[in-house]
Amino acid sequence: MIDFHCHLDLYPDPQAVARACRDRGLYVLSVTTTPSAWKGTSTLAKGASRIRTALGLHPQIAHQRKQEMALFEQLIGETRYVGEIGLDGGPEFKANWGDQIEVFEHALAICRAAGGRVMSLHSRRAAKPVLDTLESFPDAGTPILHWFSGTSRELDRAIDLGCWFSVGPAMLRGEKGRQLVARMPRARVLTESDGPFAQIDGRSVWPWEASNVLGDLATLWGEQDDCTAKDQILENLRRIGRIADA
């Protein structure tokens, strides 16, 4: 199936996990946290035509790595996918907010200049400023809000802005997450693991466990079984692939 937001390079044995994804025929968007990690992480996709590597600079380390935006600009032509980028409004990152904004705006400007990219976005405790910034860069590409946790009103705004969403097992364990997913347009939903950061029962989620949400999606969408949900997610992947290749 599909894991549209996974940190393959951050598992204890990335090569083994990448091989397992390849052997299972899994479609994976392997996101990176720094531009300098992109080259090495992209080697995990060698021989795996269904793994794509996204170019990113995570907001939580924007203040430490913002000098790497020059490398981000150099590499943008090598991939149609960007991530993980965005903003984090957690109190522990408040002191670095200015750097986060600078890096996020710079990344969107680079994407816009490159003709647009499919972008996997972080918006923890920062849905409004992420949406505000996206509104300022309407030609940056197609935003996919990973593990969206904003308010219902912010979700409505994100939908109006054309955002997509990637959802995973950890997100759907909470009632708020389930309520948000139930209101997302099913034609703009993809599955994710967010492994190895996301955890269930005290362990990291594996990429192939992203498909565990299909039963939940079927229930939230009022379907009898998960086959319709699976078909919908596969069609969504085809659509986002066409967008990326356009």
N, C-alpha and C positions, 0 to 999 in steps of 0.2 A: 504493500500500500504506500502511503505517503507520509513523510515527516518533513514538513516545510519550515521547520526551524529547529536546528540541532547543532550543537557545538561538538562536532566529531573529533576535532583535534584536542579536546579537553578531557576526553575519557582516559582512564589509566593506560589503556592499550588501544590507541586510535586505529592502528593498522588492522587489528583483529575485529574491531567494531565495523570498520569500513568493509572488510571482507564479508562479514556477516550480512551487512546491508546489501552488498552486491549479490551474494548467494541467494538471498531471499527475494531478489528482484525489487527491492524497495526504492522508491523515488525519494531522494533526500536533498534538501537545501541545507548545505553545510555552511553555517554563518561563522564569521570570524570577529574577533574583538579588537584586532589591530591590523592596519595595512601591512605591517612587517610580517604578520603571520600568514598572509594570503598565499604566498608562493609555496610554503611548506604544506599548508593545509590542502591546497589544490592537488598535491601529489596523492592524497588519499583517494581522489576520484579516478586515478589512473586505472584503466581497464574496467571502469564502472560507468557506463554511459548514462545511467539514471541518477548519478550524483552530480549536483551543481555546487560550485563554491562561490559564496557571496563575499564581497569586499566590505569590511566594516571597521568602525571605531566605536566601541561601546561607550555610552555616556558616563558610566561610572569611573572610567579611567581617562576621560577626555582631557583632564587637566595634566595628566602625566604623559600623554602621547599626542597632544595636538600638533606637535612638530611633524608628525607623520602624515599630515594632510597633503603635503607635497607628494609623498609616495602614493597616497590615495588617488591623487589626480593623474599620476603617471600610469597607474594600473587600471583605471576605469575602462579603458578600451578593451581589456582582456576578459571582461565578464558582463553579462546582461543583468546580473543580480547584485544588489547591495544590501548589506546587513551584517552585523546588527548595528544600527544607528538609532538615534532618538534622544530622549531626555529622561532623566530620573529625578523625581521630586522628593525622594526620601530625605529625611532630615540630616542623615549622615553625609549627604552630598550637597547640601545647601551652600557650603562655602565655595564650591566649584561650579556654581550655576552659570556664571558668566562664560566660563570655558566650554561648558556643555552647549550653550546657545551658539557660541562662535563655531564650534565644530559641526553641529547639526546644520546650521545655515550654510556653512562652507560645503558640506557634503551634498546638500540639496542643490546648491548652485552648480557644483561639478556635474551632478546627475543631469541637471537641466541642460547644461552646455553640451553634454554628451548625447543629447537626444532623448533622455528619459531612461529610467531603469525600473525594474521590479524591486521594491524596497521592503525589507523586513524591519519593522520599527518597534523600538522599546518605548513604552509610555507610562511606566509605573509611577503612580501619583503625579502624573504630569500630562494627563490627557488633553486638557485645555491648551497649554502652551505648545504641545506637539501639533494639535489641530490648527492653532493660530499660525504656526510656522509653515505647515503644509499649505495653508491658504495663501501664504505669501509666495510660494513656489509652485504654482499649479501645473507647471510643465516639467516638474522634476521626475515624474514617472507614476507608477501605480503603487500606492502605499498599502502594505499589509500589516495591520496592527497585531502583533504577536501578544498573546495572553492579555488581551484588553481588560482593564479593570476599572474603567471610569464609571461615571454615572449614566443613568438612562438617557438623560438629555445630551450628554457628550456622545453617547452611542448614536443617537439620532443625527447629531451633527456630523459624525464620522461617516455615517451612511450617506448623508447628503453630499459629502465631499468625494464620494466614490471609493472610500476605503474598503479593503478586503480585511479578513480576519483569519488568524490561525489559532486553533484551540486544541488543548491537550488534556490528558487524563487528570493532571493535577488541578487544572482550572475547573474541570467539571465536577470535582469532588465537593466544591463549595456551592451553597445555594445561590449566592450572588452571581457566580460564574454561570451557573445553569440558566438563571433568569436572563442574563445578558445574551448568551448564545441563542436562547429561544427567540430573541428579537432580531438577531442578525439575519440578513438576507441569505437564504441557503445557497444561492448561486454565487456567493462571495465568501464562502467558508472553506478553509483547508485544515487539515489535521497537522499537529506538531507534537513533539515530545518535550522540547526545551531541555533535553538531556545534555550533559549530566547534572545541570543545575536543578531542574525540577525533580522532586522526589515523591515517592509513594511508599508508605510503610517503612520509612527510614532508609530507602535505597534509591539510587538514581534510576530514572526512567530510561529504558533502552529505546532506540529509534523505532524499532518494529512494534513497540507498544503504543505508538501514536494511534494505531488503528483500533485500540481498545475503546475509543470514544464513539465508535460507530453505533453501538447499541444505544448509547445515551442520545446521540443525535437523532436516531430514528424515533425514540420516545418523544423528544422535544419537538420534532417535526410532525408528530402524529402518524407515524408510519407503523405498519404491522411488524416489520422485521428490519434488519440492518442492510438488506440488499439494496434498497432504494437509496439509503444514505451513502453506501459505498459507491453506487453508480453516480450519485450527485458529486461526490468529492472527486472522483476520477474525471468527470466532465469539467469540473472547476479547474483541475490541474491542466487539462488540455487547453482551456481558455487562457489561463495565466501563461502557459508556454507559448501560445500564439502571440500574446501581448509582448512577452519578452523578446520574441524573435522578429517582431514587426520593425 
